Amino acid sequence: MLFPPDQQENVRVLLRDECGDNLPFQKGLSAEGYDPIRLAVLKLSNRDMQKLQVAVRLANSDWRDVLVASGFARSPELR
């Protein structure tokens, strides 16, 4: 819903392939275990595909940074 229909499949693929089991120190989590990180990168994207890609790269460097930058460091609840 954050992205236009023509970008939604690309967003899904990016989150699945680049923001999941490949993240540092996150191997073996359930699919839901990645949700706080994925929610954080979506928030940081501000509905912009390029910003989403930057946030995913940041998550791959250190996923804790995206949690802090998004305000989800303590809890992934929307604010």
MONORTA-V513747 format. One record per pair of residues at least 12 apart in sequence whose ideal C-beta (glycine too) atoms are under 10 Angstrom apart, sorted by the first residue. I is the first residue (numbers start at 1). J is the second residue. If there is no record, write none. Layout:
{{I,J} {I,J}}
This chain:
{{1,47} {2,42} {2,43} {2,45} {2,46} {2,47} {2,48} {2,52} {3,42} {3,45} {3,47} {3,48} {3,49} {3,52} {4,47} {4,49} {7,47} {7,48} {7,49} {7,52} {10,49} {10,52} {10,53} {11,38} {11,41} {11,42} {11,45} {11,49} {11,52} {14,38} {14,41} {14,49} {14,52} {14,53} {14,56} {15,34} {15,35} {15,37} {15,38} {15,39} {15,41} {15,42} {15,52} {15,56} {15,59} {16,31} {16,34} {16,38} {17,56} {18,41} {18,52} {18,53} {18,56} {18,57} {18,59} {18,60} {19,34} {19,37} {19,38} {19,40} {19,41} {19,42} {19,52} {19,55} {19,56} {19,57} {19,59} {19,60} {19,63} {19,66} {20,33} {20,34} {20,37} {20,38} {20,59} {21,33} {21,34} {22,59} {22,60} {23,37} {23,38} {23,56} {23,59} {23,60} {23,61} {23,62} {23,63} {23,66} {24,59} {24,60} {24,61} {24,62} {24,63} {24,64} {25,62} {25,63} {25,64} {26,59} {26,63} {34,59} {34,63} {35,76} {36,63} {36,66} {36,67} {36,70} {36,72} {36,73} {36,75} {36,76} {36,77} {37,55} {37,56} {37,59} {37,63} {37,64} {37,66} {37,67} {37,70} {37,72} {37,76} {38,55} {38,56} {38,59} {38,63} {38,66} {38,76} {39,66} {39,67} {39,70} {39,72} {39,76} {39,77} {39,78} {40,55} {40,58} {40,59} {40,63} {40,64} {40,65} {40,66} {40,67} {40,68} {40,69} {40,70} {40,71} {40,72} {40,73} {40,76} {41,53} {41,54} {41,55} {41,56} {41,57} {41,58} {41,59} {41,63} {41,66} {41,67} {41,69} {41,70} {42,55} {42,56} {42,66} {42,70} {43,55} {43,66} {43,69} {43,70} {43,71} {43,72} {43,76} {43,78} {43,79} {44,56} {44,58} {44,59} {44,65} {44,66} {44,69} {44,70} {44,71} {44,72} {45,70} {55,69} {55,70}}
